Amino acid sequence: MNRVAALNERYAASTAVARTGVELIAIGDPPGARFNNAVRRLGALVKDDGGPYLDDLLGASKALSWRQITQPQPLELNPGLRELAEEVTRRATRLFGSIADQKLLDELAASAALMASSSSAIGPVLLSSIEEVGATSCIVIAASHRAARGLGPWLRDHGVSVLTMAQLERIQSQYDQAYVVGPPRIYRPSLVTAPVTSEVSFLVPAWFRDRRVPHSAIAPYAEGAIRVETRVFTIGDTTESEIDIAEAEDEDVYLPHPIWGARKSDDREPRTDEVSARKILLSGNTGMWLDDGERIRSLAPGQPRGERVTYTDVPAVREGTYLLLKQGATERGVLYRAALAELGPQADAIDAAQVAWKKVLLLRIRERGYRSVVKDLRAVGVKTADRARAWTDPNLIRPNSDQDFEGLLDWLDIQIQPTFGYATMLRKKLYRVSAQIGRQLEAAVAAADLSDLETTGRLSLDIDSDGFRGIFATRVVAISPFEEIVPRNDARVPFEDRSGQWLE
């Protein structure tokens, strides 16, 4: 099928969905409804009287609810559900005697055990729907790569393919019907505003109360915007689906979230050996402090071969971005040392010049204060003066702008040459080394199985160059809503962190 024909089919599918709407099948799930009621009560308790132990229990409980929503395969093919139920029971048992509402802990443990002993009611409805339209005419959409990996083996036995939404958008669809596992709100609006199939059905446990269909961000402001209607069908026993706390309670109470805790940094400017950074959580129970640097090496798996290893501007890093990191160190430090080694006999003089101007800048910041230094530098024409603190980092070679670097050196009372020339020479070598490493990483990516990256979020890309072994690709799963002040040496160094253990 050529591109024009594929585009015409997309328009036809969009027209059909806009005309008939989407189907939402709300399926009675008494064990899940009972557990949902307990999780909501726990969420209300955490709001009023939170703490690390309650947060951990809530995190495990949300993960179990999420599994129930997004992975309705039979129990024998769903070991993760049993493991999460056991985790909830274990954490609830540890808290016996530590909170006033003992009945809540009993109910959490009992309802979690009930979920672990009974297959989801959504699975049989999904199979009967597939049989009704025919396996070759439909596709099943999963909420994540992990969910697709859980659903895939089960549904392949029935002749049905399972894709994530991102995978669906990359194919030329030959399907008429999409069965979407989970509520509309957890999917991007394009699933219904620019559908790949002419019919879309969501399968949702009846206890999930938010049944709104997503719409384009500009729809509220657009004249004649398409608003997709919903046809709701209820199946099975829904007697326990009514929640026993206020309906106004946010549905997010049982969706997985990272545990950020409270901001610990004082309301002050970072010192010269510190930096403001956001914690980002990465696949594989890993975290990292991401500073306000200009860019970071990343991986774009969907790009053509040879164009996958690239750089991403730090402000553009989002959930789902794949970063390329070095275990236990920053790539910037390794690149700096490798560039120096390329300079041969001049390396010592160049390194000494770098240390000298950075030392003077550091002293000025300490004596006058960061804000005053920024003001003074702007007054002499340094446009990127707000980067003054970052320039003191030994691994950041010089300002990008020649004019800014000359203005900075003049303001520091340092002769332009040879410092300017040395720094520029070092930067060229660093670019050369970085390009060499990039080519080696491209080769490693080309030889790797990228399906592992999509399913686990992590992929080792060891290369032969000294100092660069231990590089790995990892997916960003969450970004902190606030910044912390951390030691500069800690920025961009991966570390073990289980704050996002329930997100995947």
VENGI-V51189 format. One record per residue. N is the residue number from 0. NEAR is the number of other ideal C-beta (glycine too) atoms within 8 Angstrom. Layout:
n=[N:N]
near=[NEAR:NEAR]
This chain:
n=[0:1:2:3:4:5:6:7:8:9:10:11:12:13:14:15:16:17:18:19:20:21:22:23:24:25:26:27:28:29:30:31:32:33:34:35:36:37:38:39:40:41:42:43:44:45:46:47:48:49:50:51:52:53:54:55:56:57:58:59:60:61:62:63:64:65:66:67:68:69:70:71:72:73:74:75:76:77:78:79:80:81:82:83:84:85:86:87:88:89:90:91:92:93:94:95:96:97:98:99:100:101:102:103:104:105:106:107:108:109:110:111:112:113:114:115:116:117:118:119:120:121:122:123:124:125:126:127:128:129:130:131:132:133:134:135:136:137:138:139:140:141:142:143:144:145:146:147:148:149:150:151:152:153:154:155:156:157:158:159:160:161:162:163:164:165:166:167:168:169:170:171:172:173:174:175:176:177:178:179:180:181:182:183:184:185:186:187:188:189:190:191:192:193:194:195:196:197:198:199:200:201:202:203:204:205:206:207:208:209:210:211:212:213:214:215:216:217:218:219:220:221:222:223:224:225:226:227:228:229:230:231:232:233:234:235:236:237:238:239:240:241:242:243:244:245:246:247:248:249:250:251:252:253:254:255:256:257:258:259:260:261:262:263:264:265:266:267:268:269:270:271:272:273:274:275:276:277:278:279:280:281:282:283:284:285:286:287:288:289:290:291:292:293:294:295:296:297:298:299:300:301:302:303:304:305:306:307:308:309:310:311:312:313:314:315:316:317:318:319:320:321:322:323:324:325:326:327:328:329:330:331:332:333:334:335:336:337:338:339:340:341:342:343:344:345:346:347:348:349:350:351:352:353:354:355:356:357:358:359:360:361:362:363:364:365:366:367:368:369:370:371:372:373:374:375:376:377:378:379:380:381:382:383:384:385:386:387:388:389:390:391:392:393:394:395:396:397:398:399:400:401:402:403:404:405:406:407:408:409:410:411:412:413:414:415:416:417:418:419:420:421:422:423:424:425:426:427:428:429:430:431:432:433:434:435:436:437:438:439:440:441:442:443:444:445:446:447:448:449:450:451:452:453:454:455:456:457:458:459:460:461:462:463:464:465:466:467:468:469:470:471:472:473:474:475:476:477:478:479:480:481:482:483:484:485:486:487:488:489:490:491:492:493:494:495:496:497:498:499:500:501:502:503]
near=[5:5:5:6:8:10:8:8:11:11:8:9:13:12:8:10:15:7:6:5:9:15:11:14:13:14:14:14:15:9:10:15:15:12:17:14:14:13:15:14:13:14:12:11:12:11:6:6:7:7:6:6:10:14:11:10:14:12:13:13:16:15:11:16:14:12:12:15:13:13:13:13:11:9:10:4:9:14:6:9:14:10:8:13:13:9:10:15:12:8:12:14:9:7:12:8:4:5:10:3:8:9:6:12:13:9:12:17:12:8:13:16:10:11:14:11:6:8:8:13:13:13:12:7:13:13:9:8:13:15:8:6:9:8:9:5:8:16:14:16:14:14:10:9:10:8:13:14:8:13:15:9:7:12:13:10:6:9:6:11:7:12:12:12:11:6:9:13:8:6:8:6:10:3:10:8:13:16:13:13:16:11:10:15:8:8:12:6:10:8:14:13:13:5:13:10:13:9:12:13:13:12:14:14:15:13:11:12:7:7:12:6:11:11:11:8:4:7:11:6:5:8:3:4:11:8:6:12:7:11:8:7:8:10:8:10:6:10:6:10:11:4:11:6:8:4:5:3:11:4:10:6:11:12:10:8:9:10:10:9:4:4:5:5:8:4:3:6:6:10:5:9:6:10:14:9:13:10:14:13:14:17:10:8:7:13:13:13:15:13:12:7:10:5:8:11:11:13:12:9:9:4:7:5:5:6:7:12:10:10:7:12:8:12:4:7:14:7:7:6:11:13:15:13:12:11:8:6:8:10:12:10:10:12:13:12:9:14:13:12:7:9:12:5:5:9:10:7:9:14:9:8:12:13:9:10:12:11:8:11:14:10:8:10:14:7:6:8:8:10:7:8:14:11:9:10:13:10:6:9:7:12:8:9:12:5:8:13:10:11:12:10:8:8:9:9:9:9:10:6:8:7:8:13:12:10:12:13:13:10:10:10:5:10:6:8:6:8:13:12:8:13:14:10:11:14:10:8:12:13:8:10:12:9:8:9:12:10:8:12:13:11:8:11:13:8:5:10:4:9:6:9:15:8:10:8:13:13:11:6:12:7:11:4:10:5:7:12:9:8:14:11:12:15:12:15:12:10:12:11:4:7:8:13:11:10:8:10:6:7:14:12:11:11:7:6:10:6:10:15:8:11:10:9]
